Amino acid sequence: MTTEITDALCPFCGCNCDDITVVVDNNRITGVKHACRVGTAKIMGHHRIETPMMRADKKSEFKKVSYDEAIEGAARMLAMSKRPLLYGWASALCEVHKKGILLAEEMGAIIDNTATVCHGPSTLAVHEKGLPSSTLGQIKNRADVVVFWGSNPVHAHPRHMGRYSVFTKGFFQEKGRRGRKVIVVDVRKTETASMADEFVQVQQGSDYLVISAMRAILSGHADVVPDSAGGVQKEQLVKLVDTLKGAKFCGIFFGMGLTQSISRYKNIDNAISLTTELNSFTKCVIMPMRGHYNVAGFGQVCSWETGFATAVDFARGAPYYNPGETAANDLLMRKETDAAMIIAGDAGAHFPADSVRHLAKIPVVQIDPYWNATTEVSNIVIPVAVCGIEVEGTAYRMDGVSLRYRKMIEPTLSTDVEVLERITERVKELRGV
């Protein structure tokens, strides 16, 4: 029997598009409408791990095992660890995050998510300055000036411009693209820059200088700004500031070009200050372009449960947070952790080489629906149902709006929640709790 599920949510990127139509035939997804190519590929399914696998060492071949054997092996590995790391979480629902934090607390582990190599610096900046932001709906309906700074949504968030920010028509922006001015600030001319009204090319690592020059011009001190700042001519900066001041509603979106370049969280701190100061002249908001569809959700759940958004260490019996010390790469680079569980994230593909080398030397448990680079450095692999497709639950869009994902088909594998609950119970038994 063929059915169509309408207004479904896409579990790919931080846009969390909620206008997807999914065609289901006998508990199998046979078609996807309205999603981008990457979202369609994820919803249709690809490179799924079909059964739990284990191996004695990293040089051996994987052998298929039962869930009972894999969970027993994972629990023993984690229970024996003196400094376990639980990392990932970005492609899992909030209900999974809660179970993971409980497991971390039980073991005295460190729990960290993919924001550590993405928008973790944004969180530090928000701690200091707050975040003058809005919903994506407000930007769609009101923004007449849109800025993409250090981000390339054409590749990273394929439907962002068409659905939320540039091409879509809004209540107060009936002309869509013709009623908006689009500005891209980046170190190179990206595909997004090719579609913009103005492209501002900055020198690598000079974003802080450019933002500072803009703040000086905005405050009426253009005379102190040199002829060129961060590779951008003063005339272009003056024009850019005038454009932002003259907007009715300005939306600034920033990506990893700001968060992971020189100055890191101070770039975001400075950009937030610029946004705040622009609000003396117009309405201006700023928003991080979050990557995975629920990376923002982990920050929310971890903050509720521990008081901190990420990189939380439970070794002292209470949550301890100190980025630079307790983030995943800090531990791996110091060779401090002696076992790791990677769930709903791919450390093998995105971590620095030295971190991955250490992962290759220690016991690693992977919990994920898909085969990826982390699988290659894992001892135990536990496949699970795909959150947002085979499991219902809650996720947070990049603007902080919570959305409820429905189950599209029945799962054929265990869910993340089931696996984490079983591991936690077995760890308690092994620790004599």
C-alpha positions as CSV (number, residue, x, y, z in Angstrom):
1,M,0.0,0.0,0.0
2,T,1.4,3.4,-1.0
3,T,0.9,6.4,1.2
4,E,2.2,10.0,1.1
5,I,3.4,11.8,4.3
6,T,3.1,15.5,3.8
7,D,4.7,18.4,5.8
8,A,7.4,16.0,7.0
9,L,10.6,17.4,8.4
10,C,14.0,16.8,6.8
11,P,16.8,15.4,9.2
12,F,19.8,16.8,7.3
13,C,20.8,20.4,8.0
14,G,20.0,23.2,10.4
15,C,17.2,24.4,8.1
16,N,15.0,21.6,9.3
17,C,12.7,22.1,6.2
18,D,9.2,21.1,7.2
19,D,7.5,21.0,3.8
20,I,8.8,17.6,2.6
21,T,6.5,15.0,1.1
22,V,7.6,11.4,1.5
23,V,6.2,8.4,-0.4
24,V,6.0,5.2,1.5
25,D,5.3,1.7,0.0
26,N,5.1,-1.3,2.3
27,N,7.3,0.3,5.0
28,R,9.9,1.4,2.5
29,I,10.5,5.0,1.3
30,T,10.2,5.1,-2.4
31,G,10.1,8.8,-3.1
32,V,10.9,12.3,-1.7
33,K,9.5,15.6,-2.9
34,H,10.7,19.2,-2.2
35,A,13.9,18.2,-0.3
36,C,17.3,19.1,-1.6
37,R,19.5,16.4,-3.1
38,V,21.4,15.7,0.1
39,G,18.2,15.7,2.2
40,T,16.6,13.3,-0.3
41,A,19.6,11.0,-0.2
42,K,19.4,10.8,3.6
43,I,15.7,10.2,3.7
44,M,15.9,7.6,1.0
45,G,18.7,5.8,2.9
46,H,22.3,5.0,1.9
47,H,25.3,3.0,3.1
48,R,23.3,1.7,6.1
49,I,25.1,-0.7,8.5
50,E,22.9,-3.7,8.7
51,T,24.0,-5.6,11.8
52,P,26.2,-5.0,14.9
53,M,29.9,-5.8,14.4
54,M,33.0,-6.3,16.6
55,R,36.6,-6.9,16.2
56,A,39.4,-7.8,18.6
57,D,41.8,-5.0,17.4
58,K,41.9,-2.3,14.7
59,K,43.8,-4.5,12.3
60,S,41.3,-7.4,12.3
61,E,38.2,-7.7,10.1
62,F,34.8,-7.0,11.6
63,K,32.6,-10.0,12.5
64,K,28.8,-9.8,12.7
65,V,27.4,-10.2,16.2
66,S,24.1,-9.9,18.0
67,Y,22.9,-6.7,19.7
68,D,23.4,-8.4,23.1
69,E,27.1,-9.2,22.3
70,A,27.7,-5.7,21.0
71,I,26.1,-3.9,23.9
72,E,27.8,-6.2,26.4
73,G,31.2,-5.4,24.8
74,A,30.5,-1.7,24.7
75,A,29.4,-1.6,28.3
76,R,32.5,-3.4,29.5
77,M,34.7,-1.2,27.4
78,L,33.2,2.0,28.9
79,A,33.0,0.6,32.4
80,M,36.7,-0.2,32.4
81,S,37.7,3.2,31.1
82,K,39.2,5.7,33.5
83,R,38.7,8.7,31.2
84,P,35.9,7.9,28.7
85,L,34.7,10.4,26.0
86,L,31.2,10.5,24.6
87,Y,31.2,12.5,21.4
88,G,28.8,13.3,18.5
89,W,25.0,13.7,19.0
90,A,24.4,16.2,16.2
91,S,22.3,13.9,14.1
92,A,20.2,12.5,16.9
93,L,17.0,13.7,18.6
94,C,16.8,15.5,21.9
95,E,15.5,12.3,23.6
96,V,18.8,10.6,22.7
97,H,20.8,13.5,24.1
98,K,19.1,13.1,27.5
99,K,20.0,9.4,27.7
100,G,23.6,10.2,26.7
101,I,24.0,12.8,29.4
102,L,22.7,10.3,32.0
103,L,25.3,7.8,30.8
104,A,28.1,10.3,31.0
105,E,27.1,11.2,34.5
106,E,27.0,7.6,35.5
107,M,30.5,6.9,34.3
108,G,32.1,10.3,35.2
109,A,32.8,10.8,31.5
110,I,33.3,13.8,29.3
111,I,30.4,14.5,26.9
112,D,30.9,16.8,23.9
113,N,29.2,17.3,20.6
114,T,30.1,18.3,17.1
115,A,29.9,22.0,17.9
116,T,33.4,21.7,19.3
117,V,34.7,21.8,15.7
118,C,31.8,24.0,14.4
119,H,29.9,26.6,16.3
120,G,31.4,26.0,19.8
121,P,33.1,29.5,19.6
122,S,29.7,31.0,18.9
123,T,28.4,29.6,22.2
124,L,31.4,31.3,24.0
125,A,30.6,34.6,22.4
126,V,26.9,34.4,23.3
127,H,28.0,33.8,26.9
128,E,29.7,37.1,26.9
129,K,27.4,39.3,24.7
130,G,24.0,37.6,24.3
131,L,22.5,37.1,20.9
132,P,20.3,39.8,19.2
133,S,18.5,37.2,17.0
134,S,15.2,36.2,15.6
135,T,13.4,33.3,14.0
136,L,13.9,32.4,10.3
137,G,10.3,33.3,9.7
138,Q,10.9,36.9,10.8
139,I,13.8,37.2,8.4
140,K,11.7,35.7,5.6
141,N,8.9,38.1,6.2
142,R,10.9,41.3,7.0
143,A,14.5,41.3,5.9
144,D,15.5,43.6,3.0
145,V,19.2,43.2,3.5
146,V,20.8,39.8,4.0
147,V,24.4,39.2,4.8
148,F,26.2,35.8,4.7
149,W,29.6,36.1,6.5
150,G,31.9,33.2,6.2
151,S,29.2,30.8,5.1
152,N,28.2,29.3,1.8
153,P,24.6,28.2,2.0
154,V,24.4,27.1,-1.7
155,H,26.5,24.1,-0.6
156,A,26.0,23.8,3.1
157,H,22.3,24.7,3.4
158,P,20.9,24.2,-0.1
159,R,17.3,25.4,0.6
160,H,18.1,28.2,3.0
161,M,18.2,31.0,0.4
162,G,15.0,29.7,-1.3
163,R,13.0,29.0,1.8
164,Y,14.1,31.5,4.5
165,S,16.3,34.3,3.4
166,V,16.8,35.4,-0.2
167,F,14.4,34.2,-2.9
168,T,11.3,33.5,-0.9
169,K,8.5,36.1,-0.7
170,G,7.5,37.3,2.7
171,F,4.6,39.2,4.3
172,F,6.5,42.5,4.1
173,Q,8.7,41.4,1.3
174,E,6.3,40.6,-1.5
175,K,8.9,41.0,-4.2
176,G,11.2,38.2,-2.9
177,R,14.7,38.4,-4.3
178,R,14.0,41.7,-6.1
179,G,13.2,43.4,-2.8
180,R,16.4,42.3,-1.1
181,K,20.0,43.2,-1.2
182,V,22.3,40.3,-0.6
183,I,25.9,40.8,0.6
184,V,28.5,38.0,1.0
185,V,31.7,38.5,3.0
186,D,34.2,35.7,2.5
187,V,37.9,35.0,1.8
188,R,37.1,33.6,-1.7
189,K,34.3,34.0,-4.2
190,T,31.9,31.2,-3.4
191,E,28.8,30.1,-5.3
192,T,26.8,32.1,-2.9
193,A,29.0,35.2,-3.6
194,S,28.3,34.7,-7.3
195,M,24.6,35.2,-6.6
196,A,25.0,38.2,-4.3
197,D,24.6,41.9,-5.1
198,E,27.9,42.7,-3.4
199,F,30.9,40.6,-2.5
200,V,33.4,41.7,0.1
201,Q,36.6,39.7,0.0
202,V,38.6,39.7,3.2
203,Q,42.1,38.4,3.8
204,Q,42.3,35.0,5.5
205,G,42.1,35.6,9.3
206,S,41.3,39.3,9.1
207,D,37.5,39.2,9.8
208,Y,38.1,40.7,13.3
209,L,39.9,43.7,11.7
210,V,37.1,44.2,9.2
211,I,34.3,44.1,11.8
212,S,36.3,46.5,14.0
213,A,36.7,48.9,11.1
214,M,33.0,48.7,10.4
215,R,32.2,49.5,14.1
216,A,34.5,52.5,14.0
217,I,32.7,53.8,10.8
218,L,29.3,53.1,12.3
219,S,30.2,55.1,15.5
220,G,31.3,58.1,13.4
221,H,35.0,57.6,13.6
222,A,35.7,56.7,9.9
223,D,38.8,59.0,10.2
224,V,40.7,56.5,12.3
225,V,40.2,53.7,9.7
226,P,43.1,53.1,7.4
227,D,42.7,53.1,3.6
228,S,42.5,49.3,3.7
229,A,41.5,47.0,6.6
230,G,41.8,43.2,6.3
231,G,42.2,43.5,2.6
232,V,39.0,45.6,2.1
233,Q,39.2,49.2,0.9
234,K,37.9,51.8,3.2
235,E,35.4,53.1,0.6
236,Q,33.8,49.6,0.3
237,L,33.5,49.4,4.1
238,V,31.8,52.8,4.3
239,K,29.4,51.7,1.6
240,L,28.7,48.5,3.4
241,V,28.0,50.2,6.7
242,D,25.7,52.7,5.0
243,T,23.8,49.8,3.4
244,L,23.3,48.1,6.8
245,K,22.3,51.4,8.5
246,G,19.7,52.1,5.7
247,A,18.1,48.7,5.9
248,K,14.5,48.3,7.2
249,F,15.5,44.9,8.6
250,C,18.9,43.3,8.3
251,G,19.7,39.7,8.8
252,I,23.3,38.6,9.3
253,F,24.1,34.9,9.0
254,F,27.6,33.7,9.9
255,G,29.3,30.3,9.4
256,M,32.6,28.5,10.1
257,G,34.5,31.1,8.2
258,L,34.2,33.2,11.3
259,T,34.1,30.5,14.1
260,Q,37.1,28.5,13.0
261,S,39.4,31.2,11.7
262,I,41.9,33.3,13.6
263,S,40.3,35.0,16.7
264,R,37.6,32.3,16.7
265,Y,35.0,33.3,19.3
266,K,36.2,36.9,19.4
267,N,35.1,37.2,15.8
268,I,31.6,36.3,16.9
269,D,31.8,38.5,19.9
270,N,32.8,41.5,17.7
271,A,30.0,40.6,15.1
272,I,27.4,40.5,17.9
273,S,28.6,43.9,19.1
274,L,28.3,45.3,15.5
275,T,24.7,43.9,15.3
276,T,23.8,45.5,18.7
277,E,25.2,48.8,17.6
278,L,23.3,48.7,14.3
279,N,20.1,48.4,16.3
280,S,20.6,52.1,17.2
281,F,19.9,52.9,13.5
282,T,17.7,50.0,12.2
283,K,16.5,46.5,13.1
284,C,19.3,44.0,12.8
285,V,19.7,40.4,13.9
286,I,22.4,37.8,13.7
287,M,22.3,34.0,13.5
288,P,24.7,31.1,13.3
289,M,24.3,28.8,10.3
290,R,24.2,25.6,12.3
291,G,25.2,22.5,10.4
292,H,23.5,19.2,11.4
293,Y,19.8,19.3,11.9
294,N,19.9,18.9,15.7
295,V,23.3,20.2,16.7
296,A,21.5,23.1,18.3
297,G,19.3,20.7,20.2
298,F,22.2,19.2,22.1
299,G,23.2,22.6,23.3
300,Q,19.7,23.1,24.6
301,V,19.4,19.7,26.3
302,C,22.9,19.8,27.8
303,S,22.2,23.3,29.2
304,W,19.0,22.2,30.8
305,E,20.7,19.1,32.4
306,T,24.1,20.4,33.3
307,G,24.1,24.2,33.0
308,F,26.6,24.1,30.1
309,A,26.1,23.8,26.4
310,T,28.9,21.4,25.5
311,A,32.3,20.0,26.6
312,V,31.0,18.9,30.0
313,D,33.3,16.8,32.3
314,F,31.6,14.7,35.0
315,A,34.8,13.2,36.5
316,R,34.4,15.3,39.6
317,G,30.9,14.1,40.3
318,A,29.4,17.4,39.2
319,P,29.4,19.1,35.8
320,Y,32.6,20.9,35.0
321,Y,33.1,23.0,31.9
322,N,36.3,24.6,30.5
323,P,36.7,24.7,26.7
324,G,40.3,24.3,25.9
325,E,40.6,21.6,28.6
326,T,37.4,19.6,28.4
327,A,36.5,19.6,24.7
328,A,36.9,16.4,22.7
329,N,40.0,17.5,20.8
330,D,41.7,18.8,23.9
331,L,41.4,15.4,25.4
332,L,42.5,13.5,22.3
333,M,45.5,15.8,21.5
334,R,46.7,15.3,25.1
335,K,46.1,11.5,24.8
336,E,44.1,11.7,27.9
337,T,41.1,9.7,27.1
338,D,41.4,5.9,27.1
339,A,38.1,5.0,25.5
340,A,35.5,6.7,23.3
341,M,31.9,6.3,22.2
342,I,31.1,8.2,19.0
343,I,27.4,8.5,18.3
344,A,25.5,10.5,15.6
345,G,28.7,12.2,14.5
346,D,31.8,11.4,12.4
347,A,35.0,12.3,14.4
348,G,37.1,10.3,11.9
349,A,36.2,12.6,9.1
350,H,36.3,15.9,10.9
351,F,38.9,15.8,13.6
352,P,42.5,16.8,13.2
353,A,44.9,14.0,12.2
354,D,46.5,13.8,15.6
355,S,43.1,13.3,17.3
356,V,42.2,10.6,14.9
357,R,45.5,8.8,15.4
358,H,44.8,8.6,19.1
359,L,41.3,7.3,18.4
360,A,42.9,4.6,16.3
361,K,44.9,3.5,19.4
362,I,42.1,3.3,21.9
363,P,38.9,1.3,22.2
364,V,36.1,3.0,20.2
365,V,32.4,2.2,20.2
366,Q,30.4,3.7,17.2
367,I,26.6,4.0,17.4
368,D,25.3,5.2,14.0
369,P,23.0,4.1,11.2
370,Y,25.7,4.8,8.5
371,W,29.1,3.5,7.6
372,N,31.6,6.4,7.8
373,A,35.2,7.3,8.5
374,T,34.8,6.7,12.3
375,T,33.8,3.1,11.5
376,E,37.3,2.5,10.3
377,V,38.8,3.3,13.7
378,S,36.1,1.5,15.8
379,N,36.2,-1.8,17.7
380,I,32.5,-2.1,18.2
381,V,29.9,-0.8,15.7
382,I,26.2,-0.7,16.7
383,P,23.8,0.3,13.9
384,V,20.6,2.0,14.9
385,A,17.4,3.4,13.4
386,V,17.5,6.8,11.7
387,C,16.3,9.5,13.9
388,G,13.6,11.7,12.3
389,I,12.8,9.0,9.8
390,E,12.3,5.8,11.7
391,V,12.1,7.4,15.1
392,E,10.0,10.3,16.3
393,G,11.2,13.1,18.6
394,T,12.3,16.7,19.1
395,A,14.9,18.7,17.3
396,Y,16.0,22.4,17.3
397,R,16.3,24.4,14.1
398,M,19.2,26.8,13.7
399,D,17.2,29.7,15.0
400,G,16.3,27.9,18.3
401,V,12.8,26.9,17.3
402,S,11.9,23.4,18.5
403,L,10.2,21.1,16.0
404,R,8.6,17.6,16.4
405,Y,9.8,14.9,14.0
406,R,7.3,12.2,13.1
407,K,8.1,8.6,12.4
408,M,7.8,7.9,8.6
409,I,8.4,4.1,8.6
410,E,8.8,1.4,11.2
411,P,12.4,0.8,12.2
412,T,14.1,-2.6,11.6
413,L,17.0,-1.9,14.0
414,S,17.1,-0.8,17.6
415,T,16.9,2.9,18.3
416,D,19.6,5.1,19.9
417,V,17.5,5.4,23.1
418,E,17.1,1.6,23.4
419,V,20.8,1.0,22.9
420,L,21.9,3.8,25.4
421,E,19.5,2.6,28.0
422,R,20.8,-1.0,27.8
423,I,24.4,0.2,27.9
424,T,23.7,2.4,30.9
425,E,22.0,-0.4,32.9
426,R,24.9,-2.8,32.1
427,V,27.5,-0.2,33.1
428,K,25.7,0.3,36.4
429,E,25.8,-3.5,37.0
430,L,29.5,-3.7,36.1
431,R,30.3,-0.8,38.4
432,G,28.3,-2.3,41.2
433,V,25.9,0.6,41.5
